[in-house]
Amino acid sequence: MKAAIFVCLGLCPVLMQSPLPAAAAQAGAPTASGENLAVMDFKPNNASAGDAATISEFVRSAFVKSGAYPVVDKAGMDRILAEQAFQQTGCTDSDCAVRLGKLLNVRKMVVGNYSVMGTVRFLTASLVDVETGRIEGTAKVKGFDLGNADEAAEDLMRQLIGGAGEKTAAEEARRAAERARAEEAGRKANEEAAREAARKEKERLKAEREAARALEPVDPRVARGRIGVGLNWPGLGLRALMGNRWMAEAKGQYEKEARAYGGRLYLYVFPGSRIYPYLGAEGDYVQYLGEGLNAGGYLASGFAGVEYFAWKKLSLQFDFGPAYVGLEQGGATVSGIRFVVNFGLTVYF
């Protein structure tokens, strides 16, 4: 006896301070689970309050049997509401259900009406999410007898659970569709960004090629800085690329009655993929052996021409222009202007 009193004295204060576990005793789970459910007494409309309370208990039992939610028992729920001085009579809307649910520390609330019209009985109820205030399901059963009120309560419970499940499934489907749309939008945005990056890179490479083509003095397939060996009529030349548009050439020409040794400087203008127009200047030492003479002098000329790349490293040249020639022999000087035409072929290395 003393032991029993000792245990009561040790535990009763805790029980008195913690009413919620008693309210959840019927469910066998603590109300802190976050998914507990409470069924409020149905409001009687033109019906017996006792019958409404009995039907409410039938609905409560149907939820317990279903196992869909842990259910707060009636005695614990009434005690908590009494302690809070809250009157549950007439609580049928979602706002009232939310306030009650917060007092009971549950996640779901079932509120409803038991009505009689003539000889026809009706049960209407709503399943309310306490956290969001959203009605997750509604149900209605009509035309039942008091003798099968428990079956009507089970039918009502199944409708509520089914409605909540359908809303949850619809919400999940909506969220899945939103996620799919977001992923698709992200994929399209990434593809568009990749296409834009590829387009810009293509434009950059094209601009670089055009800039390089505009600066290169010879066909891009011939590396800048290489040398070329040319055959002109009649003679030989050695070319070297200098800078972007300039080329220097040392040359010699050998005809039957005249010989010339000197150099040329080329400036390429408006280069194309295979055809390269150019301007140039030439200076030579000239030796004339015709008519029994042995006269020496110089030649200075300007010219314009074009170089055409027939193959990868093989080009053909043609140019012409005026040349001033001055010869001297035995103290006598002979000079004049002639038009000079040159043909040539160059192989680059």
ZIHU-V398529 format. One record per residue. N is the residue number from 1. RES is the residue in three letters. SS is DSSP state (A for helix, B for strand, O for the rest). PSI is psi in whole degrees, 0 to 359 (none if undefined). NEAR is the number of other ideal C-beta (glycine too) atoms within 10 Angstrom. Layout:
n res ss psi near
N RES SS PSI NEAR
N RES SS PSI NEAR
This chain:
n res ss psi near
1 MET O 315 5
2 LYS A 322 6
3 ALA A 319 7
4 ALA A 318 8
5 ILE A 320 9
6 PHE A 316 10
7 VAL A 317 10
8 CYS A 317 11
9 LEU A 330 9
10 GLY A 331 9
11 LEU A 332 10
12 CYS A 318 10
13 PRO A 323 10
14 VAL A 317 9
15 LEU A 322 11
16 MET A 330 8
17 GLN A 349 7
18 SER O 81 10
19 PRO O 337 18
20 LEU A 319 16
21 PRO A 324 14
22 ALA A 323 17
23 ALA A 335 26
24 ALA O 9 24
25 ALA O 322 12
26 GLN O 328 18
27 ALA O 337 22
28 GLY O 22 9
29 ALA O 149 16
30 PRO O 149 14
31 THR A 347 23
32 ALA A 1 10
33 SER A 338 14
34 GLY O 350 12
35 GLU O 17 12
36 ASN O 159 25
37 LEU B 142 23
38 ALA B 139 33
39 VAL B 116 30
40 MET O 154 27
41 ASP O 133 24
42 PHE O 143 29
43 LYS B 125 20
44 PRO B 131 20
45 ASN B 112 14
46 ASN O 35 10
47 ALA O 168 18
48 SER O 133 13
49 ALA A 326 13
50 GLY A 317 9
51 ASP A 321 16
52 ALA A 318 21
53 ALA A 320 15
54 THR A 315 17
55 ILE A 323 27
56 SER A 318 23
57 GLU A 325 17
58 PHE A 316 20
59 VAL A 317 28
60 ARG A 316 24
61 SER A 323 17
62 ALA A 321 23
63 PHE A 321 25
64 VAL A 315 19
65 LYS A 325 11
66 SER A 331 14
67 GLY O 10 9
68 ALA O 324 18
69 TYR O 150 23
70 PRO O 130 22
71 VAL B 133 28
72 VAL O 134 28
73 ASP O 160 18
74 LYS A 316 18
75 ALA A 313 12
76 GLY A 321 21
77 MET A 316 26
78 ASP A 322 13
79 ARG A 317 14
80 ILE A 316 21
81 LEU A 325 19
82 ALA A 319 12
83 GLU A 327 10
84 GLN O 0 12
85 ALA O 42 6
86 PHE O 126 14
87 GLN O 116 9
88 GLN O 351 19
89 THR O 128 9
90 GLY O 7 13
91 CYS O 100 19
92 THR O 349 17
93 ASP O 171 12
94 SER A 325 19
95 ASP A 315 10
96 CYS A 321 17
97 ALA A 322 26
98 VAL A 316 18
99 ARG A 316 14
100 LEU A 317 23
101 GLY A 324 25
102 LYS A 324 12
103 LEU A 321 17
104 LEU A 353 26
105 ASN O 47 20
106 VAL O 165 27
107 ARG O 328 20
108 LYS B 145 25
109 MET B 140 26
110 VAL B 122 25
111 VAL B 148 26
112 GLY B 188 27
113 ASN B 146 18
114 TYR B 117 27
115 SER B 150 18
116 VAL B 125 15
117 MET B 106 11
118 GLY O 246 6
119 THR O 7 7
120 VAL B 130 10
121 ARG B 144 20
122 PHE B 142 19
123 LEU B 126 25
124 THR B 141 19
125 ALA B 160 26
126 SER B 144 20
127 LEU B 117 28
128 VAL B 134 26
129 ASP B 116 19
130 VAL O 324 24
131 GLU O 319 12
132 THR O 343 11
133 GLY O 6 12
134 ARG O 138 13
135 ILE B 114 17
136 GLU B 341 19
137 GLY B 150 21
138 THR B 156 14
139 ALA B 153 21
140 LYS B 133 13
141 VAL B 133 21
142 LYS B 160 12
143 GLY O 35 9
144 PHE O 162 19
145 ASP O 158 10
146 LEU A 333 12
147 GLY A 335 7
148 ASN A 33 11
149 ALA A 329 20
150 ASP A 323 17
151 GLU A 322 14
152 ALA A 321 23
153 ALA A 319 26
154 GLU A 320 19
155 ASP A 317 17
156 LEU A 316 25
157 MET A 316 26
158 ARG A 321 15
159 GLN A 318 18
160 LEU A 314 27
161 ILE A 319 19
162 GLY A 318 12
163 GLY A 318 17
164 ALA A 320 19
165 GLY A 320 13
166 GLU A 319 12
167 LYS A 320 16
168 THR A 316 12
169 ALA A 319 10
170 ALA A 320 10
171 GLU A 318 12
172 GLU A 318 10
173 ALA A 319 10
174 ARG A 316 10
175 ARG A 320 10
176 ALA A 319 10
177 ALA A 320 10
178 GLU A 318 10
179 ARG A 318 10
180 ALA A 318 10
181 ARG A 320 10
182 ALA A 317 10
183 GLU A 319 10
184 GLU A 318 10
185 ALA A 319 10
186 GLY A 320 10
187 ARG A 316 10
188 LYS A 321 10
189 ALA A 319 10
190 ASN A 318 10
191 GLU A 318 10
192 GLU A 319 10
193 ALA A 320 10
194 ALA A 318 10
195 ARG A 319 10
196 GLU A 319 10
197 ALA A 319 10
198 ALA A 320 10
199 ARG A 316 10
200 LYS A 321 10
201 GLU A 321 10
202 LYS A 317 10
203 GLU A 321 10
204 ARG A 314 10
205 LEU A 321 10
206 LYS A 317 10
207 ALA A 320 10
208 GLU A 318 10
209 ARG A 318 11
210 GLU A 320 10
211 ALA A 317 10
212 ALA A 321 12
213 ARG A 324 13
214 ALA A 334 12
215 LEU A 335 13
216 GLU O 135 19
217 PRO O 341 20
218 VAL O 178 22
219 ASP O 136 22
220 PRO O 340 13
221 ARG O 348 13
222 VAL O 121 20
223 ALA O 137 12
224 ARG O 141 14
225 GLY O 352 9
226 ARG O 169 13
227 ILE B 162 12
228 GLY B 145 21
229 VAL B 124 13
230 GLY B 149 19
231 LEU B 115 13
232 ASN B 163 19
233 TRP O 116 11
234 PRO O 117 11
235 GLY B 187 17
236 LEU B 154 14
237 GLY B 152 21
238 LEU B 119 15
239 ARG B 152 24
240 ALA B 130 13
241 LEU B 136 22
242 MET B 121 14
243 GLY O 207 12
244 ASN O 326 13
245 ARG O 4 17
246 TRP B 147 15
247 MET B 138 22
248 ALA B 148 14
249 GLU B 132 20
250 ALA B 132 13
251 LYS B 161 20
252 GLY B 141 17
253 GLN B 140 18
254 TYR B 107 11
255 GLU O 175 13
256 LYS O 322 8
257 GLU O 0 10
258 ALA B 150 16
259 ARG B 148 17
260 ALA B 137 21
261 TYR B 129 14
262 GLY B 209 18
263 GLY B 164 15
264 ARG B 153 22
265 LEU B 126 14
266 TYR B 142 25
267 LEU B 115 14
268 TYR B 135 21
269 VAL B 146 11
270 PHE O 59 9
271 PRO O 147 21
272 GLY O 194 13
273 SER O 327 10
274 ARG O 335 13
275 ILE B 129 13
276 TYR B 101 24
277 PRO B 153 15
278 TYR B 160 21
279 LEU B 156 15
280 GLY B 171 20
281 ALA B 150 14
282 GLU B 143 22
283 GLY B 129 12
284 ASP B 154 22
285 TYR B 130 13
286 VAL B 139 19
287 GLN B 126 16
288 TYR B 128 19
289 LEU O 6 14
290 GLY A 161 11
291 GLU A 31 7
292 GLY A 14 5
293 LEU O 163 14
294 ASN O 75 10
295 ALA B 145 19
296 GLY B 156 15
297 GLY B 210 17
298 TYR B 163 16
299 LEU B 134 19
300 ALA B 130 14
301 SER B 159 23
302 GLY B 152 12
303 PHE B 166 20
304 ALA B 144 13
305 GLY B 191 19
306 VAL B 143 15
307 GLU B 128 23
308 TYR B 125 14
309 PHE B 106 21
310 ALA O 325 10
311 TRP O 187 11
312 LYS O 313 9
313 LYS O 24 17
314 LEU B 126 15
315 SER B 157 24
316 LEU B 141 14
317 GLN B 148 20
318 PHE B 131 13
319 ASP B 162 23
320 PHE B 162 14
321 GLY B 169 17
322 PRO B 147 12
323 ALA B 135 19
324 TYR B 126 13
325 VAL B 130 20
326 GLY B 123 15
327 LEU B 151 19
328 GLU B 135 13
329 GLN B 128 13
330 GLY O 36 8
331 GLY O 354 5
332 ALA B 140 8
333 THR B 132 11
334 VAL B 130 13
335 SER B 164 11
336 GLY B 173 9
337 ILE B 132 10
338 ARG B 156 10
339 PHE B 126 10
340 VAL B 134 17
341 VAL B 134 11
342 ASN B 138 21
343 PHE B 145 14
344 GLY B 165 21
345 LEU B 131 16
346 THR B 137 24
347 VAL B 126 14
348 TYR B 147 20
349 PHE O none 9
